[in-house]
Amino acid sequence: MQYKLSDPRDFTKAKQVFKPEAEFDLDELTAWFTQAGYRRENIVARPGEFARRGDILDVYPLDQENPFRIEFFGDEVDTVKEFDAATQRSLEEKDIVSIGPALDRVFSSRNLHEAVKKIKQDMKESIAKEENVKNHFVKAIDLLEADGLPENYAFLVDYLLPKSFNLIDYLDKNGLLLFDDWQAIKKNVADVDAQNEAFYFRRNKSRCNVK
Protein backbone atom coordinates (compact mmCIF):
# COMPACT_ATOMS: atom_id res chain seq x y z
CA MET A 1 0.00 0.00 0.00
CA GLN A 2 3.02 2.26 0.35
CA TYR A 3 3.81 2.02 -3.36
CA LYS A 4 3.05 5.45 -4.79
CA LEU A 5 0.72 5.56 -7.78
CA SER A 6 -0.82 8.19 -10.03
CA ASP A 7 -4.31 9.57 -9.62
CA PRO A 8 -6.74 6.76 -10.65
CA ARG A 9 -8.66 9.27 -12.78
CA ASP A 10 -5.50 10.17 -14.69
CA PHE A 11 -4.65 6.49 -15.19
CA THR A 12 -8.14 5.76 -16.54
CA LYS A 13 -7.84 8.64 -19.01
CA ALA A 14 -4.32 7.67 -20.07
CA LYS A 15 -5.13 5.82 -23.24
CA GLN A 16 -5.12 6.43 -26.97
CA VAL A 17 -8.00 5.33 -29.18
CA PHE A 18 -7.16 4.64 -32.82
CA LYS A 19 -9.69 4.30 -35.62
CA PRO A 20 -9.75 5.30 -39.28
CA GLU A 21 -10.05 9.06 -39.86
CA ALA A 22 -8.96 9.91 -36.28
CA GLU A 23 -6.35 12.67 -36.28
CA PHE A 24 -3.09 12.80 -34.29
CA ASP A 25 0.09 14.80 -34.23
CA LEU A 26 2.66 12.05 -34.77
CA ASP A 27 5.41 13.85 -32.83
CA GLU A 28 3.10 14.35 -29.84
CA LEU A 29 1.95 10.74 -30.13
CA THR A 30 5.54 9.52 -30.11
CA ALA A 31 6.21 11.57 -26.96
CA TRP A 32 3.08 10.11 -25.34
CA PHE A 33 4.21 6.52 -25.90
CA THR A 34 7.58 7.32 -24.36
CA GLN A 35 5.94 8.96 -21.32
CA ALA A 36 3.57 5.99 -21.04
CA GLY A 37 6.51 3.63 -20.59
CA TYR A 38 6.82 2.12 -24.06
CA ARG A 39 10.35 1.45 -25.32
CA ARG A 40 11.12 2.76 -28.78
CA GLU A 41 12.72 0.14 -31.01
CA ASN A 42 13.43 -0.27 -34.72
CA ILE A 43 11.12 -3.31 -34.89
CA VAL A 44 8.40 -4.24 -32.41
CA ALA A 45 8.98 -7.73 -31.02
CA ARG A 46 7.84 -7.73 -27.39
CA PRO A 47 5.01 -6.23 -25.30
CA GLY A 48 5.79 -2.70 -24.16
CA GLU A 49 7.59 -1.69 -27.36
CA PHE A 50 6.73 0.73 -30.15
CA ALA A 51 8.34 1.74 -33.42
CA ARG A 52 7.79 4.58 -35.85
CA ARG A 53 8.83 4.50 -39.47
CA GLY A 54 7.61 7.53 -41.35
CA ASP A 55 3.80 7.45 -41.26
CA ILE A 56 3.64 3.94 -39.79
CA LEU A 57 3.39 3.36 -36.03
CA ASP A 58 3.75 -0.13 -34.56
CA VAL A 59 2.70 -0.68 -30.93
CA TYR A 60 2.69 -3.80 -28.75
CA PRO A 61 0.33 -3.21 -25.78
CA LEU A 62 0.87 -5.20 -22.60
CA ASP A 63 -2.66 -6.58 -22.59
CA GLN A 64 -2.81 -7.84 -26.18
CA GLU A 65 -1.68 -11.10 -27.76
CA ASN A 66 -0.37 -9.34 -30.86
CA PRO A 67 0.89 -5.84 -31.71
CA PHE A 68 -0.92 -3.28 -33.87
CA ARG A 69 0.21 -1.39 -36.94
CA ILE A 70 -1.34 2.04 -37.39
CA GLU A 71 -0.83 3.59 -40.80
CA PHE A 72 -1.32 7.33 -41.23
CA PHE A 73 -2.08 9.52 -44.20
CA GLY A 74 -0.65 12.80 -42.96
CA ASP A 75 -2.11 13.30 -39.47
CA GLU A 76 -5.09 11.05 -40.12
CA VAL A 77 -5.31 7.35 -39.31
CA ASP A 78 -5.71 5.37 -42.52
CA THR A 79 -5.80 1.78 -41.25
CA VAL A 80 -5.35 -0.12 -37.99
CA LYS A 81 -4.15 -3.71 -38.30
CA GLU A 82 -3.17 -6.48 -35.93
CA PHE A 83 0.07 -8.15 -37.02
CA ASP A 84 2.33 -11.05 -36.14
CA ALA A 85 5.44 -9.93 -34.25
CA ALA A 86 7.51 -12.86 -35.55
CA THR A 87 6.72 -12.48 -39.25
CA GLN A 88 5.70 -8.79 -39.18
CA ARG A 89 2.78 -9.73 -41.46
CA SER A 90 -0.71 -8.30 -41.03
CA LEU A 91 -3.34 -10.59 -39.51
CA GLU A 92 -6.57 -8.63 -39.29
CA GLU A 93 -7.80 -5.10 -39.87
CA LYS A 94 -9.45 -3.43 -36.87
CA ASP A 95 -12.24 -0.86 -36.71
CA ILE A 96 -11.01 0.59 -33.42
CA VAL A 97 -8.20 -0.09 -30.93
CA SER A 98 -7.68 1.34 -27.45
CA ILE A 99 -4.09 1.34 -26.13
CA GLY A 100 -3.23 2.06 -22.51
CA PRO A 101 0.08 2.82 -20.77
CA ALA A 102 2.89 0.32 -20.24
CA LEU A 103 3.58 1.62 -16.71
CA ASP A 104 1.71 1.43 -13.44
CA ARG A 105 2.12 5.19 -13.15
CA VAL A 106 1.29 7.85 -15.74
CA PHE A 107 2.86 11.28 -16.13
CA SER A 108 1.83 14.24 -18.23
CA SER A 109 4.28 16.50 -20.01
CA ARG A 110 3.47 19.07 -17.34
CA ASN A 111 4.47 16.58 -14.61
CA LEU A 112 7.82 16.04 -16.31
CA HIS A 113 8.63 19.73 -16.69
CA GLU A 114 7.44 20.60 -13.17
CA ALA A 115 9.71 17.83 -11.89
CA VAL A 116 12.67 19.43 -13.68
CA LYS A 117 11.98 22.75 -11.92
CA LYS A 118 11.84 21.04 -8.52
CA ILE A 119 15.03 19.07 -9.18
CA LYS A 120 16.93 22.17 -10.30
CA GLN A 121 15.75 24.03 -7.19
CA ASP A 122 16.99 21.21 -4.95
CA MET A 123 20.28 21.19 -6.85
CA LYS A 124 20.74 24.90 -6.10
CA GLU A 125 19.99 24.39 -2.41
CA SER A 126 22.19 21.31 -2.03
CA ILE A 127 25.31 21.68 0.10
CA ALA A 128 27.06 18.92 -1.83
CA LYS A 129 29.67 19.61 -4.47
CA GLU A 130 28.05 21.06 -7.57
CA GLU A 131 29.73 18.56 -9.88
CA ASN A 132 28.52 15.57 -7.86
CA VAL A 133 24.97 16.87 -7.73
CA LYS A 134 24.99 17.60 -11.46
CA ASN A 135 26.29 14.13 -12.30
CA HIS A 136 23.51 12.60 -10.20
CA PHE A 137 20.69 14.36 -12.05
CA VAL A 138 21.97 15.57 -15.44
CA LYS A 139 20.90 12.54 -17.52
CA ALA A 140 17.48 12.44 -15.89
CA ILE A 141 16.96 16.16 -16.47
CA ASP A 142 17.92 15.88 -20.14
CA LEU A 143 15.37 13.10 -20.66
CA LEU A 144 12.61 14.86 -18.74
CA GLU A 145 13.13 18.08 -20.68
CA ALA A 146 12.76 16.08 -23.90
CA ASP A 147 9.47 14.62 -22.60
CA GLY A 148 11.22 11.32 -21.90
CA LEU A 149 11.33 9.19 -18.79
CA PRO A 150 14.50 7.61 -17.32
CA GLU A 151 14.38 3.83 -16.99
CA ASN A 152 15.23 4.17 -13.28
CA TYR A 153 12.69 6.94 -12.77
CA ALA A 154 11.59 5.47 -9.40
CA PHE A 155 14.04 7.72 -7.55
CA LEU A 156 12.23 10.71 -9.07
CA VAL A 157 8.69 9.73 -8.08
CA ASP A 158 8.48 12.39 -5.35
CA TYR A 159 9.28 15.00 -7.99
CA LEU A 160 6.99 13.53 -10.66
CA LEU A 161 3.82 13.00 -8.63
CA PRO A 162 2.41 16.21 -7.10
CA LYS A 163 0.05 13.97 -5.13
CA SER A 164 0.41 10.22 -4.75
CA PHE A 165 -2.22 7.51 -4.39
CA ASN A 166 -2.04 3.84 -3.43
CA LEU A 167 -3.66 0.60 -4.56
CA ILE A 168 -6.64 1.09 -2.26
CA ASP A 169 -7.58 4.22 -4.21
CA TYR A 170 -8.00 2.06 -7.33
CA LEU A 171 -10.50 -0.33 -5.73
CA ASP A 172 -14.28 -0.05 -5.70
CA LYS A 173 -15.39 1.76 -2.56
CA ASN A 174 -18.02 -0.95 -1.94
CA GLY A 175 -15.72 -3.84 -2.78
CA LEU A 176 -14.47 -6.57 -0.46
CA LEU A 177 -10.73 -6.86 0.17
CA LEU A 178 -9.36 -10.18 1.39
CA PHE A 179 -5.88 -10.71 2.87
CA ASP A 180 -4.24 -14.12 2.66
CA ASP A 181 -1.41 -15.10 5.05
CA TRP A 182 -1.45 -12.01 7.28
CA GLN A 183 1.88 -12.85 8.94
CA ALA A 184 3.65 -12.94 5.58
CA ILE A 185 2.05 -9.61 4.67
CA LYS A 186 3.25 -8.03 7.92
CA LYS A 187 6.78 -9.30 7.27
CA ASN A 188 6.73 -7.90 3.73
CA VAL A 189 5.52 -4.54 5.04
CA ALA A 190 8.37 -4.46 7.56
CA ASP A 191 10.87 -5.31 4.79
CA VAL A 192 9.50 -2.58 2.54
CA ASP A 193 9.65 -0.07 5.39
CA ALA A 194 13.31 -0.92 5.94
CA GLN A 195 14.08 -0.65 2.22
CA ASN A 196 12.29 2.70 1.96
CA GLU A 197 14.13 4.06 4.97
CA ALA A 198 17.46 3.00 3.49
CA PHE A 199 16.52 4.45 0.09
CA TYR A 200 15.49 7.83 1.48
CA PHE A 201 18.65 7.96 3.57
CA ARG A 202 20.82 7.31 0.50
CA ARG A 203 18.86 9.78 -1.61
CA ASN A 204 19.05 12.54 0.98
CA LYS A 205 22.73 11.86 1.50
CA SER A 206 23.29 12.05 -2.25
CA ARG A 207 21.29 15.25 -2.57
CA CYS A 208 22.68 17.05 0.46
CA ASN A 209 25.80 15.46 1.86
CA VAL A 210 27.79 13.95 -1.03
CA LYS A 211 31.42 14.89 -0.78
C-alpha positions as CSV (number, residue, x, y, z in Angstrom):
1,M,0.0,0.0,0.0
2,Q,3.0,2.3,0.4
3,Y,3.8,2.0,-3.4
4,K,3.0,5.5,-4.8
5,L,0.7,5.6,-7.8
6,S,-0.8,8.2,-10.0
7,D,-4.3,9.6,-9.6
8,P,-6.7,6.8,-10.6
9,R,-8.7,9.3,-12.8
10,D,-5.5,10.2,-14.7
11,F,-4.7,6.5,-15.2
12,T,-8.1,5.8,-16.5
13,K,-7.8,8.6,-19.0
14,A,-4.3,7.7,-20.1
15,K,-5.1,5.8,-23.2
16,Q,-5.1,6.4,-27.0
17,V,-8.0,5.3,-29.2
18,F,-7.2,4.6,-32.8
19,K,-9.7,4.3,-35.6
20,P,-9.7,5.3,-39.3
21,E,-10.0,9.1,-39.9
22,A,-9.0,9.9,-36.3
23,E,-6.3,12.7,-36.3
24,F,-3.1,12.8,-34.3
25,D,0.1,14.8,-34.2
26,L,2.7,12.0,-34.8
27,D,5.4,13.8,-32.8
28,E,3.1,14.4,-29.8
29,L,2.0,10.7,-30.1
30,T,5.5,9.5,-30.1
31,A,6.2,11.6,-27.0
32,W,3.1,10.1,-25.3
33,F,4.2,6.5,-25.9
34,T,7.6,7.3,-24.4
35,Q,5.9,9.0,-21.3
36,A,3.6,6.0,-21.0
37,G,6.5,3.6,-20.6
38,Y,6.8,2.1,-24.1
39,R,10.4,1.4,-25.3
40,R,11.1,2.8,-28.8
41,E,12.7,0.1,-31.0
42,N,13.4,-0.3,-34.7
43,I,11.1,-3.3,-34.9
44,V,8.4,-4.2,-32.4
45,A,9.0,-7.7,-31.0
46,R,7.8,-7.7,-27.4
47,P,5.0,-6.2,-25.3
48,G,5.8,-2.7,-24.2
49,E,7.6,-1.7,-27.4
50,F,6.7,0.7,-30.2
51,A,8.3,1.7,-33.4
52,R,7.8,4.6,-35.8
53,R,8.8,4.5,-39.5
54,G,7.6,7.5,-41.3
55,D,3.8,7.5,-41.3
56,I,3.6,3.9,-39.8
57,L,3.4,3.4,-36.0
58,D,3.7,-0.1,-34.6
59,V,2.7,-0.7,-30.9
60,Y,2.7,-3.8,-28.8
61,P,0.3,-3.2,-25.8
62,L,0.9,-5.2,-22.6
63,D,-2.7,-6.6,-22.6
64,Q,-2.8,-7.8,-26.2
65,E,-1.7,-11.1,-27.8
66,N,-0.4,-9.3,-30.9
67,P,0.9,-5.8,-31.7
68,F,-0.9,-3.3,-33.9
69,R,0.2,-1.4,-36.9
70,I,-1.3,2.0,-37.4
71,E,-0.8,3.6,-40.8
72,F,-1.3,7.3,-41.2
73,F,-2.1,9.5,-44.2
74,G,-0.6,12.8,-43.0
75,D,-2.1,13.3,-39.5
76,E,-5.1,11.0,-40.1
77,V,-5.3,7.3,-39.3
78,D,-5.7,5.4,-42.5
79,T,-5.8,1.8,-41.2
80,V,-5.3,-0.1,-38.0
81,K,-4.1,-3.7,-38.3
82,E,-3.2,-6.5,-35.9
83,F,0.1,-8.2,-37.0
84,D,2.3,-11.1,-36.1
85,A,5.4,-9.9,-34.2
86,A,7.5,-12.9,-35.5
87,T,6.7,-12.5,-39.3
88,Q,5.7,-8.8,-39.2
89,R,2.8,-9.7,-41.5
90,S,-0.7,-8.3,-41.0
91,L,-3.3,-10.6,-39.5
92,E,-6.6,-8.6,-39.3
93,E,-7.8,-5.1,-39.9
94,K,-9.4,-3.4,-36.9
95,D,-12.2,-0.9,-36.7
96,I,-11.0,0.6,-33.4
97,V,-8.2,-0.1,-30.9
98,S,-7.7,1.3,-27.4
99,I,-4.1,1.3,-26.1
100,G,-3.2,2.1,-22.5
101,P,0.1,2.8,-20.8
102,A,2.9,0.3,-20.2
103,L,3.6,1.6,-16.7
104,D,1.7,1.4,-13.4
105,R,2.1,5.2,-13.2
106,V,1.3,7.9,-15.7
107,F,2.9,11.3,-16.1
108,S,1.8,14.2,-18.2
109,S,4.3,16.5,-20.0
110,R,3.5,19.1,-17.3
111,N,4.5,16.6,-14.6
112,L,7.8,16.0,-16.3
113,H,8.6,19.7,-16.7
114,E,7.4,20.6,-13.2
115,A,9.7,17.8,-11.9
116,V,12.7,19.4,-13.7
117,K,12.0,22.7,-11.9
118,K,11.8,21.0,-8.5
119,I,15.0,19.1,-9.2
120,K,16.9,22.2,-10.3
121,Q,15.8,24.0,-7.2
122,D,17.0,21.2,-4.9
123,M,20.3,21.2,-6.8
124,K,20.7,24.9,-6.1
125,E,20.0,24.4,-2.4
126,S,22.2,21.3,-2.0
127,I,25.3,21.7,0.1
128,A,27.1,18.9,-1.8
129,K,29.7,19.6,-4.5
130,E,28.0,21.1,-7.6
131,E,29.7,18.6,-9.9
132,N,28.5,15.6,-7.9
133,V,25.0,16.9,-7.7
134,K,25.0,17.6,-11.5
135,N,26.3,14.1,-12.3
136,H,23.5,12.6,-10.2
137,F,20.7,14.4,-12.1
138,V,22.0,15.6,-15.4
139,K,20.9,12.5,-17.5
140,A,17.5,12.4,-15.9
141,I,17.0,16.2,-16.5
142,D,17.9,15.9,-20.1
143,L,15.4,13.1,-20.7
144,L,12.6,14.9,-18.7
145,E,13.1,18.1,-20.7
146,A,12.8,16.1,-23.9
147,D,9.5,14.6,-22.6
148,G,11.2,11.3,-21.9
149,L,11.3,9.2,-18.8
150,P,14.5,7.6,-17.3
151,E,14.4,3.8,-17.0
152,N,15.2,4.2,-13.3
153,Y,12.7,6.9,-12.8
154,A,11.6,5.5,-9.4
155,F,14.0,7.7,-7.5
156,L,12.2,10.7,-9.1
157,V,8.7,9.7,-8.1
158,D,8.5,12.4,-5.3
159,Y,9.3,15.0,-8.0
160,L,7.0,13.5,-10.7
161,L,3.8,13.0,-8.6
162,P,2.4,16.2,-7.1
163,K,0.0,14.0,-5.1
164,S,0.4,10.2,-4.8
165,F,-2.2,7.5,-4.4
166,N,-2.0,3.8,-3.4
167,L,-3.7,0.6,-4.6
168,I,-6.6,1.1,-2.3
169,D,-7.6,4.2,-4.2
170,Y,-8.0,2.1,-7.3
171,L,-10.5,-0.3,-5.7
172,D,-14.3,-0.1,-5.7
173,K,-15.4,1.8,-2.6
174,N,-18.0,-0.9,-1.9
175,G,-15.7,-3.8,-2.8
176,L,-14.5,-6.6,-0.5
177,L,-10.7,-6.9,0.2
178,L,-9.4,-10.2,1.4
179,F,-5.9,-10.7,2.9
180,D,-4.2,-14.1,2.7
181,D,-1.4,-15.1,5.1
182,W,-1.5,-12.0,7.3
183,Q,1.9,-12.9,8.9
184,A,3.7,-12.9,5.6
185,I,2.0,-9.6,4.7
186,K,3.3,-8.0,7.9
187,K,6.8,-9.3,7.3
188,N,6.7,-7.9,3.7
189,V,5.5,-4.5,5.0
190,A,8.4,-4.5,7.6
191,D,10.9,-5.3,4.8
192,V,9.5,-2.6,2.5
193,D,9.6,-0.1,5.4
194,A,13.3,-0.9,5.9
195,Q,14.1,-0.6,2.2
196,N,12.3,2.7,2.0
197,E,14.1,4.1,5.0
198,A,17.5,3.0,3.5
199,F,16.5,4.5,0.1
200,Y,15.5,7.8,1.5
201,F,18.7,8.0,3.6
202,R,20.8,7.3,0.5
203,R,18.9,9.8,-1.6
204,N,19.1,12.5,1.0
205,K,22.7,11.9,1.5
206,S,23.3,12.0,-2.2
207,R,21.3,15.2,-2.6
208,C,22.7,17.1,0.5
209,N,25.8,15.5,1.9
210,V,27.8,13.9,-1.0
211,K,31.4,14.9,-0.8
